[in-house]
Amino acid sequence: MLNGLTEQDFIPFNDFELKWRFTEKRHNIIVQEDLSLLRPLSKTKTAKFNKYSQQYLGNASLLSSAFNQIDTLKIRNSQETVNTWLSEKNINPETNIIISWDNSSGLVTQWQIFCKYWDDFCYPSSDDILIWTATENWVLYYCHEEIFQFGIKK
């Protein structure tokens, strides 16, 4: 599937500690078809990916020495502005991506799912997440201060 992942690298969705973001009325209930594309990673695999992703981070931002280009968007704009900014990245909607919140919470999904529900993945004042794929040369970072950074790796 992605980066040599096997079924043993995933856990049931009901065991995912952030499932409430996608299944509870007070947050958001996403349609089953989209929910089925959220594949939570095991704690072991999540910790491994989180450690790997840290090479791209500096002080609450992408590490400029790791990228040829970094585009930044402050999310004080409308949701439509963010949707447009994400779509301008011209990433294949079916691209499998890894989303890493921390050492214990991570999942694999498709780019189109992240774009559709980005504000359910990215909570202001609490989340710092990295999004990437093993097959392409980019990294997306969301900072809890409501800033997206999209970096093209060197």
C-alpha positions in Angstrom: 0.0 0.0 0.0 2.2 2.8 1.3 5.8 2.6 2.2 5.6 -1.1 2.7 2.7 -1.0 5.1 0.9 -4.2 5.9 -2.5 -4.9 7.5 -0.6 -5.5 10.8 0.4 -1.8 10.8 -3.2 -0.6 11.1 -5.7 -0.7 14.0 -9.5 -0.9 13.9 -11.0 2.6 13.5 -12.9 2.1 16.8 -9.6 1.9 18.6 -8.4 5.2 17.2 -8.1 7.8 20.0 -9.1 10.7 17.6 -12.1 8.9 16.1 -14.4 11.4 17.9 -13.4 14.1 15.4 -15.1 12.2 12.6 -18.0 10.3 14.4 -19.5 12.6 17.0 -22.3 15.2 16.4 -20.5 17.9 18.4 -17.5 17.7 16.0 -18.5 16.1 12.7 -20.0 13.0 11.4 -18.5 12.1 8.1 -20.2 9.8 5.6 -19.3 6.1 5.9 -17.8 6.0 2.5 -15.2 8.6 3.5 -14.8 7.2 7.0 -13.8 3.9 5.5 -10.8 5.7 3.9 -9.4 6.7 7.3 -6.9 4.0 8.3 -5.5 4.5 11.8 -1.9 3.3 12.3 -0.7 1.2 15.1 1.1 2.9 18.0 4.4 1.3 16.8 4.1 2.5 13.2 2.8 5.9 14.3 5.8 6.5 16.6 8.1 5.4 13.8 6.5 7.8 11.2 6.3 10.6 13.8 10.1 10.3 14.5 10.8 10.2 10.7 8.7 13.4 10.1 10.6 15.4 12.7 13.5 15.9 10.3 11.3 18.4 8.4 10.4 20.6 11.4 12.2 23.5 12.9 10.8 25.9 15.5 7.0 25.6 14.9 7.6 25.6 11.1 9.0 23.6 8.3 12.8 23.5 8.4 13.8 25.8 5.5 17.1 23.9 4.9 15.1 20.7 3.9 13.0 22.4 1.2 13.5 24.2 -2.1 10.3 26.2 -1.6 7.8 26.7 1.2 4.4 28.3 0.7 2.5 29.6 3.7 -1.1 30.3 4.3 -2.5 31.9 7.5 -5.9 30.4 8.1 -7.6 33.7 9.0 -9.4 33.5 5.8 -12.5 31.7 4.7 -12.7 27.9 4.5 -13.1 28.4 0.7 -9.7 30.2 0.6 -8.0 27.2 2.3 -9.8 24.7 0.0 -8.5 26.7 -3.0 -5.0 26.9 -1.6 -4.9 23.1 -1.0 -6.3 22.3 -4.5 -3.7 24.6 -6.1 -1.1 22.0 -4.9 -2.1 19.9 -7.9 -1.9 16.6 -6.0 -3.7 13.6 -7.3 -6.8 13.3 -5.2 -6.3 9.5 -4.7 -2.7 9.9 -3.4 -2.3 8.0 -0.2 -1.0 10.3 2.6 0.3 9.8 6.1 -1.0 12.2 8.7 0.9 12.4 12.0 -0.3 14.3 15.0 2.2 12.9 17.6 3.8 9.6 18.7 0.5 7.9 19.3 -2.0 9.3 16.7 -1.5 8.8 13.0 -3.4 7.5 10.0 -3.3 6.9 6.3 -6.0 8.3 4.0 -6.3 9.9 0.6 -5.4 13.5 -0.3 -9.0 14.2 -1.3 -10.3 13.1 2.1 -7.8 15.4 3.9 -8.8 18.3 1.6 -12.5 17.7 2.1 -12.3 17.5 6.0 -9.1 19.5 6.7 -10.7 21.4 9.5 -11.6 18.1 11.3 -7.9 17.0 11.1 -6.5 20.4 12.1 -7.7 21.9 15.3 -6.5 25.4 16.2 -4.6 25.9 19.5 -4.0 22.1 19.9 -2.7 20.4 16.7 0.6 20.4 15.0 0.5 17.8 12.3 2.6 16.7 9.4 1.2 15.3 6.2 3.3 13.6 3.5 3.5 10.7 1.1 6.3 8.3 0.5 6.0 8.7 -3.3 6.2 12.4 -3.8 8.5 15.3 -2.8 6.3 17.4 -0.6 5.3 17.9 3.0 2.3 19.8 4.4 2.5 21.1 8.0 -0.3 22.5 10.0 0.7 24.6 13.0 -1.7 25.1 15.9 -1.5 28.8 15.3 -3.7 28.3 12.2 -0.9 28.3 9.7 -0.4 25.8 6.8 3.1 25.4 5.2 3.6 23.4 2.1 7.2 22.5 1.3 8.8 21.1 -1.8 11.7 18.9 -0.6 15.2 19.4 -1.9 
